[in-house]
């Protein structure tokens, strides 16, 4: 027992010495740690020294260019900027331009998301995109109800509406800032559509699908850009006759009826200011160009099937009748090559023949981010 106690006392002395040595090392490490922390705390990261206004401008360039609507979440959403640090969160939440474009779809409630985003947008004009085809729980009436509270600030509006034919789909009132309107409507009886009392004094650009073009009434004469896709000759003809100030026109034609075609060809449509015309068609309309007089036209793109059998002479007659000076000619799905057209029209600066044109040839506004 005596030897054991003596050994313990000796070991205790050794431990006390080791502890004092380790405490001295720990004290030195803590002093070094404190010094490093002080140096780091005193360091100002260059990005954090930027004025808030500069950081806000950088944030604006991070997002898709307005009016394209960024996703609500993910790498390209302004929400991401609120997750970096407290300072950046404050800057993001107090920069209204970051929140002026909103895209609603999927699991998001339009009322919830609108309330959050629009409150952050301050007094900025708004770009709103609502896709009822993604938001399966919402019908057209609910989506429109989510838009109407902000109609006085809405500058760009894109609606993809799915609708129950048993209920009334209506949209009316003043949209004083609306300059671009893109509308697609699923097929349902005409008696349930009421898009006829819109006050849109600033409207200049419109995109419509076949059903929307058939039933909506807009001040066509004030438009400068018009895209009608999936429309019939019967639908687009009365619209174009009223849209006398168009500068750009994009037509995608379906369901061509010979009787309707003949009735339209007999009454040429004159668009005195139109500079660019692009036409896509599902079936042949060989006398299509005969229905237009376009004296200011600079760019023409169309399917070769719209020219009939005498392709070169059809274009020649159109140019002579319109008195236009084409600078760009693009023929899609053509049998003739570009050299043939270039030889026939040496005064046209740029001639192309596309056998597989892509969707990018329709440079119309789209609020969706991809």
Number of C-alpha atoms within 10 A of each C-alpha: 6 7 8 9 10 11 12 12 12 11 12 12 12 11 12 11 12 12 12 11 12 12 12 12 12 12 12 12 12 12 12 12 12 12 12 12 12 11 10 11 9 9 9 9 9 7 9 11 9 11 9 16 11 11 16 20 13 11 18 18 11 15 17 19 13 17 23 22 27 26 21 19 10 10 13 16 19 22 19 14 20 16 11 10 9 11 11 18 16 13 17 25 19 15 19 19 21 28 26 26 29 26 22 22 20 15 11 15 17 23 15 10 16 20 12 12 18 21 14 19 19 15 12 17 22 27 23 25 26 25 22 25 18 16 20 12 13 20 19 24 18 17 24 18 14 19 19 16 12 16 19 15 19 24 24 26 23 22 21 20 25 22 22 16 15 10 13 16 20 15 16 14 14 14 20 17 19 24 18 25 21 23 18 20 19 18 14 14 12 13 12 15 19 16 16 14 14 17 16 19 14 15 23 20 23 23 21 20 18 22 22 23 23 16 15 15 14 19 15 21 15 18 22 19 22 26 25 23 23 20 24 23 19 17 18 19 17 13 19 18 15 17 22 19 18 24 19 21 22 22 21 20 23 17 13 17 13 10 8 12 19 13 11 20 15 10 13 15 20 18 22 16 16 23 19 20 19 19 21 20 21 13 14 16 20 17 17 19 21 20 19 18 21 25 21 18 24 17 20 17 21 24 22 23 22 21 21 16 11 10 17 15 13 18 18 12 13 18 18 12 14 17 14 17 16 20 14 17 21 19 26 18 14 17 12 13 14 18 12 12 20 16 10 14 17 10 12 17 11 15 20 16 23 16 13 9 11 8 7 7 10 14 10 17 18 17 26 18 13 8
